[in-house]
């Protein structure tokens, strides 16, 4: 497979997966580019042990999980440094979570159900979110999901059930 | 049973159950309204997520991707924030070791030593005779010498003498490295293998009236005059013992001079031969019962040679003495000959410069808030340059060296 063919076939697939994992277009584009560059770099060594699409999904999900971990580390060290050495007011503006009547909800109302569903997805933890997206949106089998995430098939099955149950609760709580 | 079936609803929805399990789930759904509602709810969730639209690539995606590829080259992007994952176990092990070391250090019980205020106002510990280290135990060196063989006795004696010359001032220097701190000279515990040199110094430094110190080279004879070893005995004659003691004594005297100590008085001795009853000397030897000079005079200035950092250079102090007894004691403590200059107590006080031999007061300036004593190293000892009379005051005294 040439690089050009690979990009034509998988760029949109990777971007959509990234979009559902990150929840916004800007981060999705960054993650998709990151994953595609990694995939292109590793493409000559691809042995065909799995489907090319499964392989690309795995690269994308791993790149995303690495980012999540790195963000958590940054958040941890920021908390430590601000708490120990600095006045938070002087170092950065205080982050205020949006209230119930903030513009975010207004936007959600405009965009309707899709935005509510996307917001609920973002509240799942990394593996659960990846399982739901790969199953519901990318329509991958349990075996493929297990291969992408490096989990046992039984684990995928039980976690998908729990993730769906959690989504059910989140969507039930969401404003109509 | 219901919980197990409920867990299988999700897989049933995806058509991922084996036939037997699928039939069991279908039976339960047909039988239970709750199961049916649960299945419908899961199906609704699944449909909602499936309903998220697929989106097209943003405009210019391919161009930006190519640009980024060119920019990043073959360098893989960094996924970690601080340390590569491979180094994390090592970092964890190192940090754990450091924490363990700190905890261990904190759990060690420190030796509790009594504290008192020294001449220059610092707090210093006081050691008893039992706590003092065997500073002059040269048994190790003598054992090495012994191995060299008794046949080469003359050479061995020379080696011992040289080492003792090197070691004695260094050991003394360590023991008295903080001028102004309490001075303790303790008798070495003669080890079984300690030879004549060790015993010789033990005689030198044994608690006794200070006047006995110069006579110390006449050390007690006994088995300590020989070194017992597996190959026999190394005998020392009187001349050799005297030579060793002489060298030790010389080093000891040099160290005393360097420290500005006139003589060492046994703290248990009742008779010091001084009009002050030896109270001022007590500060030098730091008897726990003796009030410090700083407390008694109320005004002591001190300067240490070199920079402001702590060093082993002798400390120079100026004492504001307000009684003739105090002046006499300080005079005697400094080992100065003759009588101190006349001072009209109590209207006047004596500013006394405590320093090693070869220094003298240049001038004393009584300023608004303090008394400044300027001194310099003259290179010769002029006792009268150690004292200046000044109108009595409570102002603090500071010392400044001039060239």
Interface residues (C-beta under 8 A of the other chain):
Chain A: X7 X11 X12 X15 X16 X19 X20 X25 X29 X32 X33 X34 X36 X37 X38 X40 X41 X63 X66 X67 X69 X70 X73 X74 X77 X113 X114 X117 X118 X121 X132 X133 X135 X136 X137 X141 X142 X157 X158 X160 X161 X164 X165 X167 X168 X171
Chain B: X7 X9 X10 X11 X14 X16 X41 X42 X44 X45 X46 X48 X49 X50 X51 X52 X53 X54 X55 X56 X57 X58 X61 X62 X64 X65 X68 X69 X72 X74 X76 X77 X79 X80 X81 X82
